[in-house]
């Protein structure tokens, strides 16, 4: 990325020098009218343009979540669009509107239609006659590998009832960053694994003051995943 940026800068510097030959180049200031890919301002500029296009197409940006766009027709049919960086999930109840939307979006941006949603941001999606199943099985397997618990014996509950959590002064202070990284992963897993939501909420209270007892409680949750990696949520 850096070499590409340097090449662009050299190119425009040469063009600028040729255009202003004979003038004092040090006094010339260029205004950047387009954000470079990879720079800090590019994500905001890209999303700003995307929002403008969606508004033009009649979509409403939801105030509670700025990445969520909604369009409801008089016929009560609805199209919902969710954006994460350059990944877009669209759901609709009208096949014809789907084709029209894809054509309109392709006129403004380079897009690739990946078909029915199967995987997004560590969440797996499966479709059946019963409805839509979502799970994070692959994410759990990677967590087991990262914590070296793949060969561990699974536990039947996320946390042992005899573990006492709380701020105890004589406890040994543990690696703060390691604890926070693990809890962050567990928080993300709790979106589809509601069975660990209470335990994760409990452990999250000690994000800034972890002690040995708090760290001892986390392997039990990871081992619990060993016995239940494929649990899913069904949306009928």
Buried (B, 14 or more C-beta within 10 A) or exposed (E): EEEEEEEEEEEEEEEEEEEEEEEEEEEEEEEEEEBBEEEEEEBEBBBEEBBEBBEEBEBEBEEEEEBBBBBEEEEEEBBBBBBEEEEBBBEBEBEEBBEEBEEEBEEBEEEEEEEEBEEBEBBBBBEEEEEBBBBBBEBBBEBBEEBEBEEBEEBEEBBEEEEEBEEEEEBEEBEEEEBBEBBEBBBBBBBBBEEBBEBBEBBBEBBEEBBEBBBBBBBBBBBBBBEBBEBBBEEE
